[in-house]
């Protein structure tokens, strides 16, 4: 009987392992297929001109998305300026201050905001910035992306700060340090790598957003020199080229999608590397 039961247990364990492997393959296979197709379609137009030249009119050979690449970085920089300070301060408040009841409502609101479709954020930025300024602008696009980042950074910052052992805080209090110094010099510094990881993940989340930029940045085929001008961005340029009837533009759209994916992948890898170096606080 014990031998028969052991065989049944091993058979059941092997069957469940096979099911989990099959489920994992079902998840990974579509991603691999998408990446393979993207690389096959996008590598053809990937050259130096893609990173150094402006888009060319239909019928002209060459051209690139240099303005869109620079515009994407400009929008992400504005999003960092808007989203990181507010999200960081909100996470510190939830972790170090406030009552449990009030904090639970803030967490609930942040979770709801995380689930809001990005196009709604674009409409909000349109009403708050584009309409009063009477024009699309880089500033409006950066604010829209920054709004999306705030709840993401807030929740990740709180989770990371909670992982800092209370013994650090108690030791600092025993030495007579004021609370603000404990938070800034001990708690935040200990969790700094985790906070950076959350910020990088939030950047990867907003880097590929197109819908909010349609209402705010609008797009531009040339260079933008002021925050009050419309600006190009990779998601916008990809969207415009992908829905066009011209094969040349569609080929460039595939290349733009590949470059955008590589940017998001690099941000994700950077966050993974940051986490791997922060094992001492069990991230």
C-alpha positions as CSV (number, residue, x, y, z in Angstrom):
1,X,0.0,0.0,0.0
2,X,2.7,2.6,0.8
3,X,4.5,1.9,-2.5
4,X,1.2,2.2,-4.4
5,X,0.4,5.5,-2.6
6,X,3.9,6.9,-3.4
7,X,3.5,6.1,-7.1
8,X,0.1,7.8,-7.1
9,X,1.6,10.9,-5.3
10,X,4.5,11.1,-7.8
11,X,2.1,10.7,-10.7
12,X,-0.1,13.5,-9.4
13,X,2.9,15.7,-8.8
14,X,4.2,15.1,-12.3
15,X,0.8,15.8,-13.8
16,X,0.5,19.1,-12.0
17,X,4.0,20.1,-13.0
18,X,3.1,19.4,-16.6
19,X,0.0,21.5,-16.3
20,X,1.9,24.4,-14.8
21,X,4.5,24.2,-17.5
22,X,1.8,24.1,-20.2
23,X,0.2,27.2,-18.7
24,X,3.5,29.0,-18.6
25,X,4.1,28.2,-22.3
26,X,0.6,29.4,-23.1
27,X,1.5,32.8,-21.5
28,X,5.0,33.0,-23.0
29,X,4.3,31.8,-26.5
30,X,2.1,34.8,-27.6
31,X,4.7,37.2,-26.3
32,X,7.5,35.3,-28.2
33,X,5.4,35.4,-31.4
34,X,4.7,39.1,-31.1
35,X,8.4,39.9,-30.4
36,X,9.5,37.7,-33.3
37,X,7.1,39.3,-35.7
38,X,8.1,42.8,-34.5
39,X,11.8,42.1,-35.0
40,X,11.2,40.6,-38.4
41,X,9.2,43.6,-39.6
42,X,11.1,46.3,-37.8
43,X,14.7,45.4,-38.5
44,X,14.5,46.3,-42.2
45,X,14.2,50.0,-41.7
46,X,16.5,50.2,-38.7
47,X,19.5,52.3,-39.7
48,X,21.4,55.4,-38.6
49,X,19.0,57.7,-40.5
50,X,16.2,56.5,-38.4
51,X,17.8,58.0,-35.3
52,X,19.2,61.2,-37.0
53,X,16.7,62.4,-39.6
54,X,13.2,63.9,-39.5
55,X,10.2,62.1,-41.2
56,X,10.2,62.4,-44.9
57,X,7.1,63.1,-47.0
58,X,5.4,60.3,-48.8
59,X,7.4,59.2,-51.9
60,X,10.8,60.3,-50.6
61,X,13.3,57.7,-49.7
62,X,14.8,57.6,-46.2
63,X,13.8,59.6,-43.2
64,X,13.5,58.7,-39.6
65,X,12.0,59.5,-36.2
66,X,14.7,61.6,-34.6
67,X,12.2,64.2,-33.4
68,X,9.9,61.6,-32.0
69,X,12.7,59.9,-30.1
70,X,13.8,63.2,-28.6
71,X,10.2,64.2,-27.9
72,X,9.6,60.9,-26.1
73,X,12.5,61.6,-23.7
74,X,11.3,65.2,-23.2
75,X,7.8,64.0,-22.3
76,X,9.2,61.4,-20.0
77,X,11.4,64.0,-18.3
78,X,8.4,66.2,-17.7
79,X,6.4,63.2,-16.4
80,X,9.2,62.5,-13.9
81,X,9.1,66.1,-12.7
82,X,5.4,65.9,-12.1
83,X,4.9,62.3,-11.0
84,X,7.9,61.4,-8.9
85,X,7.8,64.2,-6.2
86,X,4.0,63.9,-5.7
87,X,4.1,60.1,-5.7
88,X,7.2,59.9,-3.4
89,X,5.7,62.4,-0.9
90,X,2.4,60.5,-1.0
91,X,4.1,57.2,-0.3
92,X,6.1,58.7,2.6
93,X,2.9,60.0,4.1
94,X,1.1,56.6,3.8
95,X,4.1,54.8,5.3
96,X,5.1,57.2,8.1
97,X,2.2,59.4,8.9
98,X,-1.6,59.5,8.9
99,X,-4.2,57.3,10.6
100,X,-5.0,53.8,9.4
101,X,-8.6,54.7,8.4
102,X,-7.5,57.8,6.4
103,X,-4.6,55.9,4.8
104,X,-6.9,53.1,3.7
105,X,-9.0,55.6,1.8
106,X,-5.9,57.1,0.1
107,X,-4.8,53.6,-0.9
108,X,-8.2,52.8,-2.3
109,X,-8.2,56.0,-4.3
110,X,-4.7,55.3,-5.7
111,X,-5.7,51.8,-6.7
112,X,-8.8,53.2,-8.5
113,X,-6.6,55.8,-10.3
114,X,-4.2,53.0,-11.4
115,X,-7.1,51.3,-13.1
116,X,-8.4,54.5,-14.9
117,X,-7.9,54.2,-18.7
118,X,-5.1,56.4,-20.0
119,X,-7.4,58.2,-22.4
120,X,-9.3,59.6,-19.4
121,X,-6.1,61.1,-18.1
122,X,-5.6,62.6,-21.6
123,X,-9.0,64.2,-21.4
124,X,-8.3,65.6,-18.0
125,X,-5.1,67.1,-19.1
126,X,-6.9,68.5,-22.2
127,X,-9.5,70.2,-20.0
128,X,-6.9,71.5,-17.5
129,X,-4.1,72.6,-19.8
130,X,-4.9,72.5,-23.5
131,X,-8.2,74.4,-23.3
132,X,-6.9,77.3,-21.1
133,X,-3.7,77.6,-23.1
134,X,-5.7,77.3,-26.4
135,X,-3.3,74.9,-28.0
136,X,-1.6,71.5,-27.8
137,X,1.8,71.5,-26.1
138,X,4.7,69.5,-24.7
139,X,3.7,70.7,-21.3
140,X,0.2,69.2,-21.6
141,X,1.6,65.8,-22.7
142,X,4.1,65.7,-19.9
143,X,1.4,66.5,-17.3
144,X,-0.8,63.8,-18.7
145,X,1.9,61.2,-18.4
146,X,2.9,62.5,-15.0
147,X,-0.7,62.1,-13.8
148,X,-0.6,58.5,-14.7
149,X,2.7,58.0,-12.8
150,X,1.6,59.5,-9.5
151,X,-0.5,56.6,-8.2
152,X,2.0,54.1,-9.5
153,X,4.9,55.8,-7.7
154,X,2.9,56.4,-4.6
155,X,1.9,52.7,-4.1
156,X,5.4,51.3,-4.9
157,X,7.0,53.8,-2.7
158,X,4.8,52.9,0.2
159,X,5.4,49.2,-0.2
160,X,9.1,49.7,-0.3
161,X,9.2,52.0,2.8
162,X,7.1,49.5,4.8
163,X,9.8,46.9,4.2
164,X,12.4,49.0,6.1
165,X,12.7,47.4,9.6
166,X,11.2,49.4,12.4
167,X,14.3,48.8,14.4
168,X,16.0,51.5,12.2
169,X,13.4,54.0,13.2
170,X,13.5,53.1,16.9
171,X,17.3,53.3,17.0
172,X,17.2,56.7,15.4
173,X,14.5,57.9,17.8
174,X,16.6,56.7,20.8
175,X,19.4,58.8,19.6
176,X,17.1,61.9,19.6
177,X,17.0,62.5,15.9
178,X,13.9,64.5,14.6
179,X,11.4,62.5,12.7
180,X,12.0,64.3,9.4
181,X,15.7,63.4,9.5
182,X,14.9,59.8,10.3
183,X,12.7,59.6,7.2
184,X,15.0,61.4,4.8
185,X,18.4,60.2,5.9
186,X,17.5,56.6,7.1
187,X,14.2,55.3,5.9
188,X,14.2,56.8,2.4
189,X,17.9,56.2,1.9
190,X,17.6,52.6,2.9
191,X,14.7,52.0,0.5
192,X,16.2,54.2,-2.3
193,X,16.9,51.4,-4.7
194,X,13.4,50.1,-4.3
195,X,12.0,53.6,-5.0
196,X,14.1,53.9,-8.1
197,X,12.8,50.5,-9.2
198,X,9.2,51.7,-8.8
199,X,10.0,54.9,-10.8
200,X,11.6,52.9,-13.6
201,X,8.6,50.6,-13.8
202,X,6.3,53.6,-13.9
203,X,8.3,55.1,-16.7
204,X,8.0,51.9,-18.7
205,X,4.3,52.0,-18.1
206,X,3.8,55.5,-19.5
207,X,6.5,55.3,-22.3
208,X,4.2,53.6,-24.7
209,X,1.0,55.5,-24.0
210,X,-0.6,57.0,-27.1
211,X,-4.2,57.9,-26.2
212,X,-3.4,60.7,-23.7
213,X,-0.9,62.2,-26.1
214,X,-3.5,62.5,-28.8
215,X,-5.4,65.0,-26.6
216,X,-2.3,66.9,-25.4
217,X,1.0,66.7,-27.3
218,X,-0.8,66.1,-30.6
219,X,2.4,65.4,-32.6
220,X,4.8,67.4,-34.8
221,X,6.7,66.5,-37.9
222,X,9.4,68.9,-37.1
223,X,11.5,69.9,-34.1
224,X,9.8,71.5,-31.1
225,X,11.7,74.2,-29.3
226,X,9.3,75.3,-26.6
227,X,7.1,73.7,-24.0
228,X,4.1,75.5,-25.5
229,X,4.4,73.8,-28.9
230,X,3.1,70.4,-30.0
231,X,5.7,67.8,-29.9
232,X,6.4,64.4,-31.6
233,X,6.6,61.2,-29.7
234,X,7.3,57.6,-30.7
235,X,3.8,56.3,-29.8
236,X,2.1,59.1,-31.7
237,X,4.4,58.7,-34.7
238,X,3.9,54.9,-34.8
239,X,0.1,55.4,-34.6
240,X,0.1,57.9,-37.4
241,X,2.3,55.8,-39.7
242,X,0.6,52.5,-38.9
243,X,-2.9,53.7,-39.9
244,X,-1.6,55.4,-43.1
245,X,-2.1,53.7,-46.5
246,X,1.6,54.1,-47.5
247,X,3.8,51.0,-47.3
248,X,6.9,53.2,-46.6
249,X,5.3,54.7,-43.5
250,X,4.1,51.3,-42.3
251,X,7.6,49.9,-42.5
252,X,9.0,52.8,-40.4
253,X,6.1,52.3,-37.9
254,X,7.3,48.7,-37.3
255,X,10.8,50.0,-36.7
256,X,9.5,52.7,-34.3
257,X,7.6,50.0,-32.4
258,X,10.8,47.9,-32.1
259,X,12.8,50.9,-30.8
260,X,10.0,51.8,-28.3
261,X,9.9,48.2,-27.1
262,X,13.7,48.2,-26.6
263,X,13.4,51.4,-24.5
264,X,10.8,49.8,-22.3
265,X,12.9,46.6,-22.1
266,X,15.9,48.6,-21.0
267,X,13.9,50.3,-18.3
268,X,12.6,46.9,-17.1
269,X,16.1,45.4,-17.1
270,X,17.5,48.4,-15.2
271,X,14.8,47.9,-12.5
272,X,15.6,44.2,-12.3
273,X,19.3,45.0,-11.8
274,X,18.4,47.5,-9.1
275,X,16.3,45.0,-7.3
276,X,19.0,42.3,-7.5
277,X,21.4,44.7,-5.7
278,X,19.0,45.4,-2.9
279,X,18.6,42.0,-1.3
280,X,19.5,43.2,2.2
281,X,15.9,44.7,2.7
282,X,14.3,41.6,1.0
283,X,12.8,43.3,-2.1
